[in-house]
Amino acid sequence: MPEHVPLTVDAVRWRVDPSRARREVWIEGLEHPWGLAFLPDGSALVTERPGRLRVIRDGMLQPEPVAGVPAVFAQNQGGLLDVALHPGFADNRLVYPTYSHGTAEANTTRVARARFTGTALEGLEVIFESNPPKPAAGHFGSRLAFLPDGSLLVSIGDCGNPPTMLDAAFIREKAQDPASHWGKIVRINDDGSAPAVTPFAGSATGVWSIGHRNSQGLAVDAARNAVWATEHGSLGGDELNRVQAGNNHGWPLVSLTRDYVTAEPVGAATRREGMVDPVLLWDTAVAPSGLAVYAGDAFREWRGDLLSGSLVSLDVRRIDLDEAGRVLRFVPATAAATPAAPQAIERERR
């Protein structure tokens, strides 16, 4: 790898410490759960991709879905996706669901806002919709994260892979066009209006950073004044990025990933002046989805670290940001005394 390439996770050996954590099933019976938001009383909202919003209360999945959820385009990667609470939820009860909308020939990513009564969403309004409408049912992005100033970040995928086209070009090229929302992270006010200052002249509403493939992990790190995003590559090249207003993360002009069909590198280079390198690269795909900054008490030594879910390896990766090159994860143990106990795994350089 060239010297500029960020830390890769595969060129390591693993040391196993099976005593660090135990995995257990909290809730069963969900169909394609996608987004999760904890309420102030300890209950939680969880989305099911086919279009249901469920409540977990007192450790039990409530039998009836929440009423008032909008109709969704539930095909392939599309459906009811993320859910987030307004920072003032305790007073205003505002909930923000994201979902795919439209048809297989023309669909978008939407953000809605509604008041949660405990059993229903009331007064639902669409406050953001990506444009232009795209064909195919992939790469909707759709993670939400509120910034300390109360504005809302929304990740939007790049629409999909070749041979899908839009405007006589591969659709993924829209990630470099500020006039399109595809392949972007967008910043809007909590009512969906555009902030007074935007970093890209002539951009679509709220475009905050560009050149993303499909970011499905998004977390605000208030202690470091940072925003972290995890992004799917295609064949390899999954990324952790530190995102800032005005960043161009390069996709698809700059990439450390390969094309699904040809296995050739995507993009003409792995680096370009003015484009931001990832902080971390998984050169074998883990499909990162879901990202959080850990702030709990159960594992005090993890405070401030990132926890990243993986759709391929079916585990949670702990990313220690205080020690460069140190990545931990926990996975189910196969030979532990307790069958449900996972391994906490610490990487070492060779």
C-alpha positions as CSV (number, residue, x, y, z in Angstrom):
1,M,0.0,0.0,0.0
2,P,1.3,3.6,-0.7
3,E,2.3,5.5,2.4
4,H,-0.7,7.8,2.3
5,V,-3.2,4.9,2.6
6,P,-4.9,5.0,6.0
7,L,-4.7,2.2,8.6
8,T,-6.1,-1.1,7.2
9,V,-7.6,-3.6,9.5
10,D,-6.7,-6.8,7.7
11,A,-2.9,-6.6,8.0
12,V,-3.0,-7.6,11.6
13,R,-3.1,-10.6,13.9
14,W,-5.6,-10.9,16.8
15,R,-5.1,-11.5,20.5
16,V,-8.2,-12.8,22.1
17,D,-9.4,-11.9,25.6
18,P,-12.7,-13.7,26.2
19,S,-13.4,-12.1,29.6
20,R,-14.1,-8.5,28.5
21,A,-17.7,-8.7,27.5
22,R,-20.8,-10.9,27.2
23,R,-23.3,-10.7,24.4
24,E,-26.9,-11.4,25.0
25,V,-30.2,-11.1,22.9
26,W,-32.2,-8.2,24.1
27,I,-35.2,-8.3,21.7
28,E,-36.4,-10.9,19.2
29,G,-39.1,-11.1,16.6
30,L,-38.2,-8.0,14.5
31,E,-38.1,-8.0,10.7
32,H,-35.1,-6.3,9.2
33,P,-34.5,-3.8,12.1
34,W,-32.7,-0.7,10.8
35,G,-32.8,2.3,13.1
36,L,-32.9,2.5,16.9
37,A,-33.5,5.5,19.2
38,F,-33.7,5.4,23.0
39,L,-36.3,7.5,24.8
40,P,-35.7,9.4,28.0
41,D,-37.7,6.8,30.0
42,G,-35.4,4.0,28.9
43,S,-37.8,2.6,26.3
44,A,-36.8,2.6,22.6
45,L,-38.1,3.1,19.1
46,V,-36.9,0.7,16.4
47,T,-37.7,0.7,12.7
48,E,-38.4,-2.3,10.6
49,R,-37.5,-1.8,7.0
50,P,-40.8,-3.1,5.5
51,G,-42.4,0.0,7.1
52,R,-43.2,-0.5,10.8
53,L,-42.1,1.5,13.8
54,R,-42.0,-0.5,16.9
55,V,-41.8,0.3,20.6
56,I,-39.6,-1.6,23.1
57,R,-40.9,-0.9,26.6
58,D,-39.7,-2.6,29.9
59,G,-37.6,-4.9,27.9
60,M,-40.5,-6.2,25.8
61,L,-41.4,-5.6,22.1
62,Q,-44.9,-4.1,22.1
63,P,-47.2,-6.1,19.9
64,E,-48.8,-3.2,18.0
65,P,-46.7,-1.0,15.6
66,V,-46.8,2.7,16.1
67,A,-49.6,4.3,14.1
68,G,-49.2,7.2,11.6
69,V,-46.0,6.0,9.9
70,P,-45.8,7.1,6.3
71,A,-46.1,4.7,3.4
72,V,-42.6,3.6,2.3
73,F,-41.0,2.3,-0.9
74,A,-39.9,-1.1,0.6
75,Q,-37.8,-2.8,-2.1
76,N,-34.2,-4.1,-1.9
77,Q,-32.4,-1.6,0.4
78,G,-35.3,0.7,0.6
79,G,-38.0,1.1,3.3
80,L,-38.4,2.6,6.7
81,L,-34.8,3.4,7.7
82,D,-33.4,5.5,10.5
83,V,-35.2,7.2,13.4
84,A,-33.9,10.0,15.7
85,L,-35.2,12.1,18.5
86,H,-35.1,15.9,18.6
87,P,-32.6,17.2,21.2
88,G,-35.6,18.7,23.0
89,F,-37.7,15.6,22.8
90,A,-38.5,15.6,26.5
91,D,-40.5,18.8,25.9
92,N,-41.6,18.7,22.3
93,R,-41.9,14.9,21.7
94,L,-40.5,15.3,18.1
95,V,-39.4,12.2,16.2
96,Y,-37.6,12.1,12.9
97,P,-38.0,9.0,10.7
98,T,-36.2,8.6,7.3
99,Y,-37.5,6.4,4.5
100,S,-37.4,5.7,0.8
101,H,-40.3,7.0,-1.2
102,G,-41.5,6.5,-4.7
103,T,-41.3,3.7,-7.2
104,A,-38.6,1.5,-8.7
105,E,-38.3,3.9,-11.6
106,A,-38.2,7.1,-9.5
107,N,-37.4,7.2,-5.8
108,T,-35.9,9.5,-3.2
109,T,-34.8,9.6,0.5
110,R,-37.2,11.5,2.7
111,V,-36.9,12.9,6.3
112,A,-40.2,13.4,8.1
113,R,-41.0,15.0,11.5
114,A,-43.9,14.1,13.8
115,R,-44.9,14.1,17.5
116,F,-44.8,10.8,19.3
117,T,-47.7,10.2,21.6
118,G,-46.5,6.9,22.9
119,T,-48.6,4.8,20.4
120,A,-48.7,7.0,17.3
121,L,-47.0,9.7,15.2
122,E,-49.2,12.8,14.9
123,G,-48.9,15.8,12.6
124,L,-46.3,14.1,10.4
125,E,-44.7,16.4,7.8
126,V,-42.0,15.7,5.2
127,I,-39.2,18.2,5.9
128,F,-36.6,17.0,3.4
129,E,-36.5,15.1,0.1
130,S,-33.4,14.2,-1.9
131,N,-33.3,15.2,-5.5
132,P,-33.3,14.4,-8.4
133,P,-35.4,11.2,-8.2
134,K,-33.4,8.1,-9.1
135,P,-34.0,4.7,-10.6
136,A,-33.2,1.4,-8.8
137,A,-33.6,0.5,-5.1
138,G,-30.2,0.9,-3.6
139,H,-27.9,3.3,-1.7
140,F,-30.4,5.5,0.2
141,G,-27.9,6.3,3.0
142,S,-30.3,7.7,5.5
143,R,-28.5,8.0,8.9
144,L,-29.4,11.0,11.1
145,A,-27.4,12.9,13.7
146,F,-28.1,16.2,15.4
147,L,-25.2,18.7,15.8
148,P,-24.7,20.6,19.1
149,D,-26.3,23.7,17.4
150,G,-29.6,21.8,16.9
151,S,-29.2,21.4,13.1
152,L,-29.6,17.9,11.6
153,L,-27.2,15.9,9.5
154,V,-28.6,13.4,7.0
155,S,-26.5,10.9,5.0
156,I,-27.6,10.3,1.4
157,G,-26.2,7.4,-0.7
158,D,-24.9,7.7,-4.2
159,C,-27.9,6.0,-5.8
160,G,-26.3,2.7,-6.8
161,N,-23.8,0.8,-8.9
162,P,-23.2,0.5,-12.6
163,P,-25.0,-0.1,-14.9
164,T,-27.5,2.2,-13.3
165,M,-27.4,5.5,-15.0
166,L,-28.9,9.0,-14.6
167,D,-28.5,11.9,-17.1
168,A,-26.4,9.7,-19.5
169,A,-23.8,8.9,-16.9
170,F,-23.2,6.2,-14.2
171,I,-25.5,7.3,-11.4
172,R,-22.7,7.2,-8.8
173,E,-21.0,10.2,-10.5
174,K,-23.7,12.4,-8.9
175,A,-21.6,12.1,-5.7
176,Q,-19.3,14.8,-7.2
177,D,-22.2,17.1,-8.2
178,P,-23.1,19.6,-5.5
179,A,-26.4,20.3,-7.3
180,S,-27.5,16.8,-6.4
181,H,-28.1,15.3,-3.0
182,W,-26.9,11.9,-3.9
183,G,-23.6,10.8,-2.4
184,K,-23.7,13.6,0.2
185,I,-24.1,14.5,3.8
186,V,-26.7,17.2,4.1
187,R,-27.2,19.7,6.9
188,I,-30.7,21.1,7.5
189,N,-32.4,23.0,10.4
190,D,-34.7,21.0,12.6
191,D,-37.7,22.1,10.6
192,G,-36.1,21.2,7.3
193,S,-35.2,24.7,6.2
194,A,-31.7,25.4,4.8
195,P,-29.1,26.9,7.1
196,A,-28.1,30.5,6.3
197,V,-24.6,29.5,5.4
198,T,-23.7,26.5,3.1
199,P,-20.2,25.5,2.1
200,F,-20.8,24.8,-1.6
201,A,-21.9,27.6,-4.0
202,G,-24.9,26.7,-6.1
203,S,-25.5,23.4,-4.2
204,A,-28.8,21.6,-3.6
205,T,-30.4,22.4,-0.3
206,G,-28.2,21.8,2.7
207,V,-25.2,20.0,0.9
208,W,-22.5,19.9,3.6
209,S,-20.0,17.3,2.4
210,I,-19.7,15.5,-1.0
211,G,-18.0,12.5,-2.5
212,H,-19.6,9.7,-0.4
213,R,-20.6,6.3,-1.6
214,N,-23.2,5.1,1.0
215,S,-22.8,6.3,4.6
216,Q,-24.9,4.3,6.9
217,G,-23.0,5.2,10.1
218,L,-23.1,8.7,11.4
219,A,-22.1,10.0,14.9
220,V,-21.5,13.4,16.5
221,D,-18.5,13.4,18.9
222,A,-19.1,16.4,21.0
223,A,-16.0,15.9,23.2
224,R,-13.7,16.1,20.1
225,N,-15.9,18.5,18.2
226,A,-16.0,16.0,15.4
227,V,-18.4,14.2,13.1
228,W,-17.6,10.5,12.2
229,A,-19.2,8.6,9.3
230,T,-18.7,5.0,8.2
231,E,-19.2,4.3,4.5
232,H,-19.7,1.2,2.4
233,G,-17.2,0.6,-0.4
234,S,-18.0,-1.9,-3.1
235,L,-15.4,-4.8,-3.3
236,G,-13.4,-3.8,-0.2
237,G,-12.7,-0.2,0.7
238,D,-15.1,0.4,3.5
239,E,-14.2,3.6,5.4
240,L,-14.3,5.5,8.6
241,N,-14.2,9.3,7.8
242,R,-14.0,12.4,9.8
243,V,-16.4,14.7,8.1
244,Q,-16.5,18.5,8.1
245,A,-18.3,21.2,6.2
246,G,-17.0,21.6,2.7
247,N,-15.1,18.3,2.6
248,N,-14.9,16.3,-0.6
249,H,-14.3,12.6,0.2
250,G,-13.5,11.7,-3.4
251,W,-16.0,9.1,-4.5
252,P,-16.0,7.9,-7.2
253,L,-13.0,9.9,-8.6
254,V,-10.8,8.7,-5.7
255,S,-11.3,5.3,-4.2
256,L,-9.6,2.4,-2.5
257,T,-12.3,0.0,-3.7
258,R,-13.0,-2.2,-6.8
259,D,-15.9,-2.5,-9.2
260,Y,-18.3,-5.4,-8.5
261,V,-18.4,-6.5,-12.2
262,T,-14.9,-5.9,-13.5
263,A,-13.0,-6.1,-10.2
264,E,-11.0,-3.1,-11.5
265,P,-10.2,-0.1,-9.2
266,V,-13.0,2.5,-9.0
267,G,-11.6,5.9,-9.9
268,A,-8.4,7.0,-11.5
269,A,-6.4,7.4,-8.3
270,T,-6.4,6.5,-4.6
271,R,-5.6,10.1,-3.6
272,R,-6.1,13.6,-5.0
273,E,-5.2,17.1,-3.9
274,G,-8.2,18.7,-2.1
275,M,-9.9,15.4,-1.4
276,V,-10.0,14.0,2.1
277,D,-8.5,10.6,2.9
278,P,-10.4,8.2,5.2
279,V,-9.2,7.8,8.8
280,L,-9.6,4.0,8.7
281,L,-9.9,1.5,5.8
282,W,-11.3,-2.0,5.9
283,D,-9.8,-3.4,2.7
284,T,-11.9,-6.5,3.0
285,A,-15.6,-5.4,3.2
286,V,-17.3,-5.5,6.6
287,A,-20.3,-3.4,5.4
288,P,-20.3,-0.9,8.3
289,S,-23.7,0.2,9.4
290,G,-24.6,2.0,12.6
291,L,-22.1,4.1,14.5
292,A,-22.1,5.5,18.1
293,V,-19.7,7.2,20.4
294,Y,-19.6,5.2,23.6
295,A,-20.5,7.3,26.7
296,G,-21.7,4.6,29.1
297,D,-20.6,3.4,32.5
298,A,-20.5,-0.4,31.9
299,F,-17.1,-0.2,30.1
300,R,-15.5,3.0,31.4
301,E,-12.3,2.3,29.5
302,W,-14.3,2.5,26.2
303,R,-15.6,6.0,26.8
304,G,-15.1,8.2,23.8
305,D,-14.4,5.2,21.5
306,L,-16.6,4.4,18.4
307,L,-18.7,1.3,18.2
308,S,-19.4,0.3,14.6
309,G,-21.8,-2.4,13.5
310,S,-20.8,-4.8,10.6
311,L,-23.4,-6.4,8.3
312,V,-21.0,-8.8,6.8
313,S,-19.0,-10.1,9.8
314,L,-22.1,-9.7,12.0
315,D,-20.2,-8.1,14.9
316,V,-19.6,-4.8,16.5
317,R,-16.2,-3.1,16.1
318,R,-14.7,-0.9,18.8
319,I,-12.5,1.8,17.3
320,D,-10.1,3.4,19.9
321,L,-9.5,6.9,18.7
322,D,-6.9,7.7,21.4
323,E,-4.3,5.1,20.2
324,A,-3.5,5.4,16.5
325,G,-3.9,2.1,14.7
326,R,-5.7,0.3,17.5
327,V,-9.0,-1.4,16.7
328,L,-11.0,-3.7,18.9
329,R,-14.1,-5.7,18.3
330,F,-16.3,-8.3,20.1
331,V,-17.8,-11.3,18.4
332,P,-19.5,-14.5,19.6
333,A,-17.1,-16.9,21.2
334,T,-17.2,-20.5,19.8
335,A,-15.3,-22.2,22.6
336,A,-16.1,-20.1,25.7
337,A,-17.5,-21.7,28.9
338,T,-20.7,-19.7,28.4
339,P,-22.0,-20.2,24.8
340,A,-23.4,-16.7,24.6
341,A,-20.1,-15.0,25.7
342,P,-18.3,-13.1,22.9
343,Q,-14.7,-12.5,22.5
344,A,-13.2,-9.0,23.0
345,I,-10.4,-8.9,20.4
346,E,-7.4,-6.6,20.4
347,R,-5.3,-6.0,17.3
348,E,-1.6,-5.9,17.3
349,R,0.7,-4.9,14.5
350,R,2.7,-7.8,12.9
